[in-house]
Amino acid sequence: MESSFSPMNEVNMLAKLADLKDGHYHNLLMLSVMMELLIEKGILTREEIEERALRLDGFINPPPYPMA
Protein backbone atom coordinates (compact mmCIF):
# COMPACT_ATOMS: atom_id res chain seq x y z
CA MET A 1 0.00 0.00 0.00
CA GLU A 2 1.38 3.42 -0.98
CA SER A 3 1.81 6.06 1.70
CA SER A 4 -0.25 9.22 1.15
CA PHE A 5 2.57 11.32 2.61
CA SER A 6 5.64 10.99 0.45
CA PRO A 7 8.59 13.34 -0.11
CA MET A 8 7.16 14.22 -3.54
CA ASN A 9 3.79 15.10 -1.97
CA GLU A 10 5.62 17.33 0.49
CA VAL A 11 7.49 19.07 -2.35
CA ASN A 12 4.21 19.61 -4.21
CA MET A 13 2.57 21.01 -1.07
CA LEU A 14 5.44 23.44 -0.51
CA ALA A 15 5.30 24.54 -4.16
CA LYS A 16 1.58 25.24 -3.82
CA LEU A 17 2.24 27.24 -0.66
CA ALA A 18 4.91 29.29 -2.46
CA ASP A 19 2.44 29.99 -5.29
CA LEU A 20 -0.19 31.14 -2.78
CA LYS A 21 2.30 33.46 -1.07
CA ASP A 22 3.33 34.92 -4.44
CA GLY A 23 -0.30 35.47 -5.41
CA HIS A 24 -1.03 37.07 -2.03
CA TYR A 25 1.92 39.46 -2.47
CA HIS A 26 0.74 40.55 -5.93
CA ASN A 27 -2.85 41.05 -4.74
CA LEU A 28 -1.64 43.14 -1.81
CA LEU A 29 0.59 45.19 -4.10
CA MET A 30 -2.30 45.93 -6.49
CA LEU A 31 -4.57 46.89 -3.60
CA SER A 32 -1.91 49.25 -2.23
CA VAL A 33 -1.43 50.85 -5.65
CA MET A 34 -5.18 51.39 -6.07
CA MET A 35 -5.50 52.92 -2.60
CA GLU A 36 -2.59 55.30 -3.23
CA LEU A 37 -4.07 56.38 -6.58
CA LEU A 38 -7.49 57.02 -5.04
CA ILE A 39 -5.86 59.13 -2.33
CA GLU A 40 -3.65 61.04 -4.80
CA LYS A 41 -6.67 61.82 -6.99
CA GLY A 42 -8.62 63.10 -3.98
CA ILE A 43 -11.35 60.47 -4.34
CA LEU A 44 -10.75 59.01 -0.86
CA THR A 45 -8.72 60.05 2.18
CA ARG A 46 -6.52 57.82 4.30
CA GLU A 47 -8.86 58.47 7.20
CA GLU A 48 -11.88 57.22 5.21
CA ILE A 49 -10.01 54.06 4.25
CA GLU A 50 -8.85 53.45 7.83
CA GLU A 51 -12.34 54.06 9.24
CA ARG A 52 -13.91 51.64 6.76
CA ALA A 53 -11.24 49.01 7.38
CA LEU A 54 -11.85 49.19 11.14
CA ARG A 55 -15.60 48.95 10.64
CA LEU A 56 -15.32 45.94 8.31
CA ASP A 57 -12.78 44.26 10.60
CA GLY A 58 -15.21 44.64 13.50
CA PHE A 59 -17.94 43.07 11.38
CA ILE A 60 -15.77 40.16 10.27
CA ASN A 61 -14.12 39.60 13.67
CA PRO A 62 -16.61 40.59 16.37
CA PRO A 63 -15.25 40.94 19.91
CA PRO A 64 -15.39 37.76 22.00
CA TYR A 65 -17.58 39.47 24.59
CA PRO A 66 -20.75 41.62 24.27
CA MET A 67 -20.21 45.36 23.77
CA ALA A 68 -22.45 47.68 25.76
C-alpha positions as CSV (number, residue, x, y, z in Angstrom):
1,M,0.0,0.0,0.0
2,E,1.4,3.4,-1.0
3,S,1.8,6.1,1.7
4,S,-0.2,9.2,1.2
5,F,2.6,11.3,2.6
6,S,5.6,11.0,0.4
7,P,8.6,13.3,-0.1
8,M,7.2,14.2,-3.5
9,N,3.8,15.1,-2.0
10,E,5.6,17.3,0.5
11,V,7.5,19.1,-2.4
12,N,4.2,19.6,-4.2
13,M,2.6,21.0,-1.1
14,L,5.4,23.4,-0.5
15,A,5.3,24.5,-4.2
16,K,1.6,25.2,-3.8
17,L,2.2,27.2,-0.7
18,A,4.9,29.3,-2.5
19,D,2.4,30.0,-5.3
20,L,-0.2,31.1,-2.8
21,K,2.3,33.5,-1.1
22,D,3.3,34.9,-4.4
23,G,-0.3,35.5,-5.4
24,H,-1.0,37.1,-2.0
25,Y,1.9,39.5,-2.5
26,H,0.7,40.5,-5.9
27,N,-2.8,41.1,-4.7
28,L,-1.6,43.1,-1.8
29,L,0.6,45.2,-4.1
30,M,-2.3,45.9,-6.5
31,L,-4.6,46.9,-3.6
32,S,-1.9,49.2,-2.2
33,V,-1.4,50.8,-5.6
34,M,-5.2,51.4,-6.1
35,M,-5.5,52.9,-2.6
36,E,-2.6,55.3,-3.2
37,L,-4.1,56.4,-6.6
38,L,-7.5,57.0,-5.0
39,I,-5.9,59.1,-2.3
40,E,-3.7,61.0,-4.8
41,K,-6.7,61.8,-7.0
42,G,-8.6,63.1,-4.0
43,I,-11.3,60.5,-4.3
44,L,-10.8,59.0,-0.9
45,T,-8.7,60.1,2.2
46,R,-6.5,57.8,4.3
47,E,-8.9,58.5,7.2
48,E,-11.9,57.2,5.2
49,I,-10.0,54.1,4.3
50,E,-8.8,53.5,7.8
51,E,-12.3,54.1,9.2
52,R,-13.9,51.6,6.8
53,A,-11.2,49.0,7.4
54,L,-11.9,49.2,11.1
55,R,-15.6,48.9,10.6
56,L,-15.3,45.9,8.3
57,D,-12.8,44.3,10.6
58,G,-15.2,44.6,13.5
59,F,-17.9,43.1,11.4
60,I,-15.8,40.2,10.3
61,N,-14.1,39.6,13.7
62,P,-16.6,40.6,16.4
63,P,-15.2,40.9,19.9
64,P,-15.4,37.8,22.0
65,Y,-17.6,39.5,24.6
66,P,-20.8,41.6,24.3
67,M,-20.2,45.4,23.8
68,A,-22.5,47.7,25.8
